[in-house]
């Protein structure tokens, strides 16, 4: 998990407000956005069938 750059922060902030228009937590100075890098994904179709 890595904190996003300043350029990415502005883009993420716009997207966040697009999906959550009533929430404005970005006004707080301590609000940060992080990027998660996925290394491995395991799909589980249901409890009886694991891929």
SULFENQUI-V688543 format. One record per residue. N is the residue number from 1. PSI is psi in whole degrees, 0 to 359 (999 if undefined). NEAR is the number of other ideal C-beta (glycine too) atoms within 12 Angstrom. D_LAST is the distance of its C-alpha to the last C-alpha in Angstrom with 2 decimals. Layout:
{{N & PSI & NEAR & D_LAST} {N & PSI & NEAR & D_LAST}}
//
This chain:
{{1 & 132 & 11 & 26.08} {2 & 140 & 11 & 29.22} {3 & 137 & 14 & 32.09} {4 & 156 & 21 & 32.49} {5 & 169 & 14 & 35.64} {6 & 322 & 12 & 38.62} {7 & 316 & 11 & 37.95} {8 & 327 & 18 & 34.34} {9 & 315 & 19 & 35.61} {10 & 319 & 15 & 37.86} {11 & 315 & 16 & 35.14} {12 & 321 & 23 & 32.76} {13 & 316 & 23 & 35.72} {14 & 317 & 16 & 36.43} {15 & 319 & 16 & 32.85} {16 & 313 & 22 & 32.83} {17 & 334 & 17 & 36.12} {18 & 317 & 12 & 34.91} {19 & 333 & 11 & 32.09} {20 & 71 & 14 & 34.11} {21 & 335 & 10 & 37.76} {22 & 347 & 9 & 39.24} {23 & 129 & 14 & 37.89} {24 & 56 & 12 & 39.95} {25 & 348 & 15 & 38.84} {26 & 349 & 19 & 39.44} {27 & 340 & 10 & 43.14} {28 & 139 & 9 & 42.60} {29 & 338 & 7 & 43.22} {30 & 14 & 7 & 40.45} {31 & 124 & 17 & 37.58} {32 & 158 & 20 & 35.13} {33 & 135 & 23 & 32.01} {34 & 151 & 14 & 29.26} {35 & 131 & 15 & 26.59} {36 & 126 & 11 & 23.19} {37 & 121 & 10 & 21.59} {38 & 126 & 8 & 17.81} {39 & 331 & 7 & 16.85} {40 & 137 & 6 & 13.10} {41 & 136 & 9 & 10.51} {42 & 120 & 9 & 7.13} {43 & 131 & 9 & 5.89} {44 & 111 & 10 & 5.84} {45 & 311 & 9 & 7.18} {46 & 182 & 8 & 9.48} {47 & 337 & 6 & 10.57} {48 & 351 & 7 & 10.08} {49 & 102 & 8 & 6.58} {50 & 135 & 9 & 3.80} {51 & 999 & 9 & 0.00}}
//
